Amino acid sequence: MATIAADQLALQRLYHWERSAGASITLTQPMGGTEVREFTWAQVGDQVRRMAAFLKAKGAAEGWPADAKVAILSKNCAWWLMSDLAIWMAGYVSVPLYPTLAPETITQILTHSEARFIFVGKLDGWEGMKPGVMPNLPGASYALSRPVPSPVNSGNCTRISTAR
């Protein structure tokens, strides 16, 4: 198995590109219709830090272990990548969930991983997946997803916006 040099890991690459090409566009996100949102390396770094700070504060307030698990349930989008980087930046472990899973599988993965939080993004079949997310699991939804009061309407899910 090949070893990856420490300076080639994902967060180190983000820091590198943020420093050396901060104004360059790195992500382009279709928003629907003809609207497109572009993110520069600097904007990605800023949003990732904001999400990481949110997670660290939540983890500290709720006594999460150092290796707490944070789930991501979304189709591929800019915020999926940014939340994954934010989870790592906060020192936690990502639990990615395919956006096509059955609710029973979602419950099994979230339970087995002991996820403490979930990011919910745009999903074609959210209504069918929603029963798989435990009512006591706090979470946040992405800009592309419908505002979701909570994964199962328990008031635990907030809309995440990292814009200034």
Residue pairs with C-beta under 8 A, 6 or more apart in sequence:
6 12
7 16
10 85
10 88
11 85
11 88
11 89
14 41
14 44
14 45
14 48
14 85
15 45
17 24
17 26
17 41
18 41
18 42
18 44
18 45
21 41
22 40
22 41
22 42
22 45
23 40
23 41
23 42
24 40
24 41
25 38
25 39
25 40
26 39
26 40
26 41
26 44
27 38
27 39
27 44
27 78
27 81
28 36
28 37
28 38
28 39
28 78
29 36
29 37
29 38
29 39
29 77
29 78
29 79
29 144
30 36
31 37
31 143
31 144
32 144
37 78
39 47
39 78
44 78
44 82
44 85
46 162
46 164
47 82
47 86
47 162
48 82
48 85
48 86
48 89
49 86
49 89
50 86
50 162
51 82
51 83
51 86
51 160
51 162
52 85
52 86
52 87
52 89
52 90
53 90
54 86
54 160
55 70
55 86
55 87
55 90
55 92
55 117
56 90
56 91
58 64
58 117
58 138
59 68
59 90
59 92
59 116
62 116
64 92
64 116
66 91
67 91
67 92
67 93
68 92
68 93
68 114
68 116
68 117
69 92
69 93
69 94
69 95
69 113
69 114
69 115
69 116
70 83
70 87
70 90
70 92
70 93
70 94
70 95
70 115
70 116
70 117
70 118
70 119
71 94
71 95
71 96
71 97
71 109
71 110
71 113
71 115
71 117
71 118
71 119
71 139
72 80
72 83
72 84
72 87
72 94
72 95
72 96
72 97
72 118
72 119
72 121
73 97
73 99
73 101
73 106
73 118
73 119
73 120
73 121
73 123
73 129
73 133
74 80
74 99
74 119
74 120
74 121
74 122
74 123
74 142
74 145
75 99
75 121
75 122
75 123
75 124
77 121
77 122
77 142
77 144
79 119
79 121
79 142
79 143
79 144
79 160
80 119
80 121
80 142
82 162
83 119
83 142
84 94
84 96
87 93
87 94
88 94
95 109
95 110
95 113
95 115
97 106
97 109
97 110
99 121
99 123
99 124
99 125
100 125
101 109
101 129
101 132
102 129
102 132
103 128
103 129
103 130
103 131
103 132
104 132
105 132
106 129
106 132
106 133
107 132
107 133
107 134
109 115
110 118
110 132
110 133
110 134
110 137
111 134
115 137
116 137
116 138
117 137
117 138
117 139
117 140
118 133
118 137
118 138
118 139
118 140
118 151
118 157
119 139
119 140
119 141
119 142
119 160
120 126
120 133
120 139
120 140
120 141
120 142
120 145
120 148
120 151
120 157
121 141
121 142
121 144
121 145
122 142
122 144
122 145
123 129
123 145
126 145
126 146
126 148
130 151
130 152
131 152
133 139
133 151
133 152
134 151
134 152
135 150
135 151
135 152
135 153
135 154
135 156
136 154
136 156
137 151
137 156
138 156
138 157
138 158
139 150
139 151
139 156
139 157
139 158
140 157
140 158
140 159
140 160
141 147
141 148
141 157
141 158
141 159
141 160
142 160
143 160
143 161
147 159
148 157
148 159
149 155
149 157
150 156
150 157
151 157
